Amino acid sequence: MNIIKKPSWYIDENEITSKELFDNRRIFLKLGAASLIAGSSIVEALAKENIPVPNLDYIKDKNLDNLDLNTYEQITNYNNFYEFTTSKERVAKMAHTLNTDGWKIFVDGLVEKPLELDFDDLIKKFTLEERIYRFRCVEGWSMVVPWIGIRLKDFIKYVKPLSKAKYIQFETMLDEDMFPDQGRGVFSTISYPYIEGLRMDEAINDLTILAVGLYGSSMPKQNGAPIRLIVPWKYGFKSIKSIANISFTEEEPLNSWQKENPREYGFYANVNPNVDHPRWSQKRERVLGKFFKQKTLMFNGYSNEVAHLYKGMDLTKFI
């Protein structure tokens, strides 16, 4: 008899969390009993903890791995977003300049026809899913986030790439008024627009999503509103934010950090505790909110789902 083991992210389609019937108990657990005192409404309790009232309909993640979520406050107040600043603690304060109204996503390259997609219309075409994922930064810190998004494979099917498309390239919005560091010319931290890419088999893996929210609400600006990539087995810089352009290519894209410092960064950026960064170890990580470091897992704990993608590759060479 064949026993089919459901992947850690598997969820039944009838398990929908509605904004009208919000019952995400994980958030209530994060609030704590003190916040839910007699006479306080759920909305008031959420407001006291700076958690937005949920506004997305989505399929819940069962969290079969029993991951301990970071709080909304932690997730939204410690961010890398160089378009604003190199200070992780200041990003949230500076991100107000990001205007997502009328956001468009342009799709070109090796597709049947170029597309201009309205973000608000786009997400209505897909089923939103919650994915509770580990998120590991190349700098050695990590967190656990309840993302809300759509499977990238579903998006790819919708835009109809040509068979010779081997890679998919993403670009962040280029707008100096929204992103202060983009307007600093030669003094900018990195070259813009920010670019990332995936092999097509990585892109259509079931773990890969285009995230549009977290903790049941629309994506905060400092976390990459309105839409960002999430590839949980790779270091965080692969999960590009505020996506405005998507191109399908036959050649491997040159991503931003690979362009800036090819000695330290490669195309793949898979989480690998056995391959150190040239300037620090990757064997352990600091989880936000915890004092002691913990061991880093191969592929960030998602080996069962993705190790086959790299069979036969020298992972000390293809970094």
Residue pairs with C-beta under 8 A, 6 or more apart in sequence:
6 64
7 206
7 304
7 305
8 64
8 65
8 305
9 61
9 129
9 131
9 132
9 206
9 207
10 62
10 64
11 59
11 60
11 61
11 62
11 129
11 130
12 59
13 59
13 127
15 59
15 60
15 62
16 57
16 58
16 59
16 60
17 23
17 24
17 54
17 57
17 58
17 59
17 60
17 130
17 216
18 57
19 53
19 54
19 55
19 56
19 57
19 216
22 42
22 53
22 54
22 216
24 54
24 60
24 215
24 216
26 63
26 69
26 146
27 46
27 51
27 72
27 215
27 216
28 36
30 49
30 51
30 69
30 71
30 72
31 45
31 46
31 48
31 49
31 51
35 45
35 48
35 49
36 42
36 45
43 53
46 52
46 53
49 71
49 72
49 73
50 72
50 73
50 76
51 72
51 215
51 217
52 215
52 217
52 218
53 217
54 215
54 216
54 217
55 216
55 217
55 218
56 128
56 148
56 212
56 213
56 216
56 217
56 218
57 128
58 127
58 128
58 129
58 130
58 148
58 213
58 216
59 127
59 128
59 129
59 130
60 130
61 129
61 130
61 131
61 132
61 146
63 132
65 132
65 301
67 132
67 134
67 144
68 144
69 132
69 144
69 145
69 146
70 143
70 144
70 145
70 287
70 288
70 289
71 289
72 214
72 215
74 143
74 288
74 289
75 143
75 145
75 214
75 215
75 223
75 288
76 92
76 220
76 222
76 223
77 89
77 92
77 222
78 88
78 89
78 141
78 143
78 288
79 88
79 91
79 92
79 222
79 223
80 88
80 91
80 137
80 139
80 236
80 237
81 91
81 95
81 222
81 224
81 241
82 181
82 189
82 190
82 194
83 172
83 178
83 179
83 180
83 181
83 182
83 192
83 194
83 242
84 90
84 91
84 94
84 95
84 97
84 179
84 180
84 181
84 222
85 91
85 94
85 180
85 181
86 189
91 222
92 220
92 222
94 180
95 220
95 221
95 222
96 221
97 177
97 178
97 179
97 180
98 178
98 179
98 221
98 225
98 242
99 178
100 119
100 221
100 225
100 226
102 118
103 118
103 119
103 120
103 226
103 227
103 244
104 116
104 117
104 118
104 119
104 244
105 116
105 117
105 119
105 122
105 227
105 243
105 244
105 245
105 246
106 114
106 115
106 116
106 117
106 244
106 245
106 246
107 114
107 115
107 116
107 117
107 159
107 245
107 246
107 247
107 248
108 114
108 115
108 245
108 246
108 247
108 248
109 161
109 165
109 169
109 247
109 248
109 249
110 161
110 162
110 164
110 165
110 248
110 249
110 250
111 159
111 160
111 161
111 162
111 165
111 248
112 160
112 161
112 162
115 159
119 226
119 227
123 150
123 212
123 227
125 158
126 150
126 151
126 154
126 155
126 158
127 150
127 154
128 148
128 149
128 150
128 212
128 213
129 148
129 149
129 150
129 151
129 209
130 146
130 147
130 148
130 216
131 146
131 147
131 148
131 149
131 207
131 209
131 211
131 230
131 232
132 144
132 145
132 146
132 147
133 144
133 145
133 147
133 207
133 230
133 232
134 142
134 143
134 144
134 232
134 297
134 300
134 301
135 142
135 143
135 144
135 145
135 230
135 232
135 236
135 239
136 142
136 235
136 236
136 271
136 285
136 296
136 300
137 235
137 236
137 237
138 235
138 236
138 237
138 265
138 269
138 277
138 282
139 280
140 280
140 281
140 282
140 284
140 285
140 286
141 285
141 286
141 287
141 288
142 285
142 286
142 287
142 288
142 296
143 287
143 288
144 287
145 214
146 214
146 215
146 216
147 209
147 211
147 213
147 214
147 230
148 211
148 212
148 213
148 214
148 216
148 217
149 209
149 210
149 211
149 212
149 213
149 230
150 209
150 210
150 212
151 206
151 208
151 209
151 210
152 203
152 204
152 208
152 209
152 210
152 229
153 203
153 204
153 205
153 206
153 208
155 210
156 168
156 200
156 203
156 204
159 246
161 168
161 200
161 248
162 248
164 250
165 200
165 248
165 249
165 250
166 199
166 200
166 249
166 250
166 251
166 252
167 197
167 198
167 199
167 200
167 248
167 249
167 250
167 251
167 252
167 253
168 197
168 198
168 200
168 203
168 246
168 247
168 248
168 249
169 195
169 196
169 197
169 246
169 247
169 248
169 249
169 253
170 195
170 196
170 197
170 229
170 240
170 243
170 245
170 246
171 193
171 194
171 195
171 240
171 243
171 244
171 245
171 246
171 247
172 179
172 192
172 193
172 194
172 195
172 240
172 241
172 242
172 243
172 244
173 179
173 193
173 242
173 243
173 244
174 182
174 192
174 193
174 244
175 182
176 182
176 183
177 183
179 192
181 188
181 189
181 192
182 188
182 192
182 193
190 256
190 257
190 260
191 256
191 259
191 260
193 244
193 245
194 240
194 241
194 256
195 240
195 253
195 254
195 255
195 256
195 259
196 229
196 237
196 238
196 239
196 240
196 253
196 255
196 256
197 249
197 252
197 253
197 254
197 255
197 267
198 208
198 231
198 238
199 252
199 309
201 309
202 208
202 231
202 306
202 309
205 305
205 306
205 309
206 305
207 231
207 232
207 233
207 302
207 305
207 306
208 229
208 230
208 231
209 229
209 230
210 227
210 228
210 229
210 230
210 243
211 219
211 224
211 227
211 228
211 229
211 230
212 218
212 219
212 226
212 227
213 219
214 220
214 223
218 225
218 226
219 225
219 226
219 227
219 228
223 241
224 239
224 240
224 241
224 242
225 242
226 242
227 242
227 243
228 239
228 240
228 241
228 242
228 243
229 238
229 239
229 240
229 243
230 239
231 238
231 239
232 300
232 302
233 270
233 271
233 299
233 300
233 302
233 305
233 306
234 268
234 269
234 270
234 271
234 300
235 269
235 270
235 271
237 257
237 265
237 269
238 255
238 269
252 267
253 267
255 265
255 267
257 264
257 265
258 265
258 266
258 267
263 278
264 277
264 278
264 279
265 319
266 318
266 319
267 318
268 310
268 318
268 319
269 319
270 299
270 310
270 315
270 319
271 282
271 296
271 297
271 298
271 299
271 300
272 282
272 298
272 299
272 315
272 319
273 282
273 283
273 284
273 295
273 296
273 297
273 298
274 283
274 298
274 315
274 316
275 282
275 315
275 316
275 319
276 282
276 283
282 296
283 295
283 296
284 293
284 294
284 295
284 296
285 293
285 294
285 295
285 296
286 293
287 293
287 294
297 303
298 307
299 306
299 307
310 318
